[in-house]
Amino acid sequence: MSIKIERDTVRQVTDRVTDKGPDAAALIARDGHLPGTSGKHPIAERIGTAITGGKRNAGTKGYLMVYINALEKNPLRTKMLTSGTLAGLQEFLASWLAKDRNKHGNYFTARVPKMAAYGALISAPLGHFLIWVLQKAFKNRTSLRAKILQILVSNLVIAPIQNSVYLIAMALIAGARTYHQVRATVRVGFMKVMKVSWITSPVCLAFAQQFLPEYLWMPFFNVVAFIIGTYINTITKKKRLAALRKKHFGDGRSGTMGAGRPEDYPPIGPNPQY
């Protein structure tokens, strides 16, 4: 979904937004409220300013601008840190929402650091390379036909590669050790993951094209992928816990919810486009 993020676009936005920084203090003094705010909700506006860069950056993009600068200077490293952090947080949050604890009663299961490692060392470099190839193939091609073809290639070539690698990694993290176990996980989950990708990717891309400036596309896609991935991961965990309770007790009682959990279950979810 980040196929439209061009290095030149990021550089232009960086130059445009950072130029506003020195004027922020003067604007505060002259208008009586923070730049970029209406002044109708001063407390909420000051809290929002504090967590997005402080008064010094009021009226600019704050921490978002720091992220965009890092993305421009060190794109692969920034993507690796982003993907690893969100993948680990997604697994932890899904475990908490589903009340899925390990044998010690903790939500921080062994899968959390493994998911973080997958996001940083596999998902981010792979996505970075595939998007680079896609952007290079469609460089300087701005016609409607080229844009449609780019979206089709992204969904029919790039997404299947990413999702296949995702399912293979998830099978190994879940405990698969043989070719047949990995193959079974991919066969069960592939089309489900692809359907999610085919539905969400065009919708999010169309929304971004219509309503968002291009420098907000990448953070927007990261947030969408994180939310969808957390939701699907949570539902998968809840179904697995319900199946275990039914197997051991013959009903849906929740008396042992959160007890010890086996690690070998095939996860189903979309490959995060971090």
N, C-alpha and C positions, 0 to 999 in steps of 0.2 A: 504493500500500500504506500510505501515511501518513495515510489518511483519518480515522483515529481520534485523531490528535494534535490536541487542542484547546488553544487558548491558555489557557483556565482551568485545564486539567489541568497544563500546564507551570508555571503560576504557583503552584498549590497545592504541587506537588512542590518547587519552588524554595524556598518558605517553609519547608516541612517539613524538608528536608535541611540547609539552611544553619543552622538552629537548633542542629544538633549540633556545629558547629565548635568553640565555646569549651570544650566538655567533653572534647575529644580528648586534651589533654595530661594531664589528671587521670586519665583512664582508662588511659593508658599507664603512669603511675606506680603506680596501684593494682593493676592486673592483671599487670604485668610483660611483657605483649606488646601488640602493636598492636591497637586496636579493629577489629572486623570480621574478625579472623584467629583461627585456632585456636591459634597458638603452637607447632604441631608442626613447622613448616618455617620457622624464623626468618629464614634468609638469603633464601629466595625471597619471603617475606612483606615483608621490608624493601625488597627490590628493587622488588617490585610497588607498595609504598607510595610509593617514591621517584619512580616514573614516572607515578603517578596523583595527584599533588598534594602529596606530602611528609607528614611527621609531623603538621604543623599541621592537615591535613585528614583525618587517619586516622579511619576510621569514617564518613566522609561519602563523597560520590561523586567528590571530587577534580576532575580535569580534566573529567570528564563533567558535573559541576555547572557549571563555567565555560561549557561549551558550551551547556548548557540555558539558562543566564542570558543568553548572547548570542543564543540563538534567541528568547527572550522579548522582549528589548529591540530587536533588529534582525533580525527573521526573514528578510527577503528577502536582506539582505547576508550573513547567516550561511549561508544556503542556497547563495548564489552562490559564496562562498569554498569551501564544502564540495564542491559539485558540480564546480567547476573543478579543485580539487586532486585529487579522486578520478578524474576523467576523464583528466587528464593522466598521473597515476600509473598508471592502468589501461593506457593505451596503451604507456607505457614498459616496464612489467612484462611485458606480453604480447609485446612485441618481444624482450625479453631471454629469456623462456622459449622462444620459437620460434626464437631465434638469427636474427632478422630485422634485419639491419643496413642502413644507408643506404650510399650510394656511398663515403662516407668511412670506413666500417667501424664506425660508432657506432650504439648502440641509441637514442640520443636523436634520433629522426628529426623531419622537419618536421611530422609529424602530431601530435606531443606537444603543442606549444603551441596548435595548432589545436583539438585535442580539449579542452584546458583552456579555451580561449576559448568553445567550444561549450557546455561544461558550465556555465560561469559566466554567459554572456550570453544563452543560448537555453534550455537545458534547465531550469535553476533558476527563472528568471522564469515560464516557461510552466507548469511544475509547480506553482509557488506560486499562480498565478492559477487554474488548473483545480481544484486542491484547495480553494481558497477558495470557488469557485462551488459545488463539490460539498458542502462543509460547510454553506454557507449554505442550500442547497436542503433539507438534511436536519436543520437546526437544531431541537433540542428533540424530535426524533423518535427514540425509544429502543426501540421495539417490535422484536420479532424480524423481523417482516415488513419494517420500515424498514431494519434492518441488512442483510438479504438483498438488498433492492432497491438499497441503497447500494453493496454489493459488485458487483452486476450492472452498475449504471451505470458504476462505476469501470472494470470490465473490458471493457465493450462500447462505451463512449463515450470515457472519459478515455484509456485505454490506446491505442486506435487513433490518436487525435490525437497523443499523445506519440510513438508509434512511427513514425508517418508523417513527422513533423517530424525525428525522429532519422535516418531513412533518407535523407531529402532532404539534410540537413546532411552526412551521411557521404559521399553521392555527390559533393557539391560539394567537400568536403575531399579526396576521392580523385581529383579532377581532372575531373569531369563538367562540361561547359560548355553543353550543349544540353538542351532539354526532353526529348527522346527518351532521352538517356543517364540523366537523373535518373529518368524514368518507368520505365525498364528496371530500375534498381536497386531502386526501390520495389516493383515487381511481383515481382521475384525474392525479395526478402527479407521482404516484409510478413508473410505467413502464418507463416514460420519464427519471426519475432520474436514474433508474437502467440501462437503455441503456447507459447513459453517463458514469456510473461507469464501466460497462462491457467493454466499448471501451477504456477509458483512463487508467484504472488500469493496465491491462496487458501490454499495450504499454509503460507506464512510468516505470513499473517494469523491463521490458526487457531492456529499455534504461539504467536504473540505473545499472543493472547487467553487462552490456556490457561496459559502459563508465565511471562510477563514482565509487570512493572509497566508502565504506559503511558508513563512517562518514558523507558523503554529501547526503546520501539518504533522511534523514528526512527533512533537509532544502529544498531539491529539491522537494519532494512531497508536502511540505507546499506551496511553490511558485506555483506549478502547480495547486493545488486545489484552491488557491486564485485567480489565473488568470481565470480559468474555471468558478468558482463561480461568479466572477465579471462580466464576459461576459454574462452568462446566466441571471443573475439578471438584467443587463442593458437591454438586449433584452426584457425580460418580462415587465419591466417598460415602455419601449418604445411602446410595443404593447398595454399595458393598456391605456397609454395616447392617442394613436391613436384611440382606441375604444371609449374613452370618448369624444374626439373631434368630431368623426363621429356621436356619439349619440346626442350631443348638437347642432352641426352645420351642420351635413349632408355631411361634406367633410373632407379633411385632412388639413385644415388650421391650422397654428401654432401660431395664434395670442395670444392664451391664454395658450400656453405651459408654464408649471411651475407655474400655478395657484394652488389654493387649491386642495388637493388630499384626497379622502376617504382612510381610512386605511384597508378596508375590501376587499382585493383581494387575491386570492390564489397564493403564490409564487411558482415557479418551478425552481429548481436548485439542483445541487449535494450536498450531505452532505460533507462539507470540512473535509479532513482527516488530521486535524492538530495534 
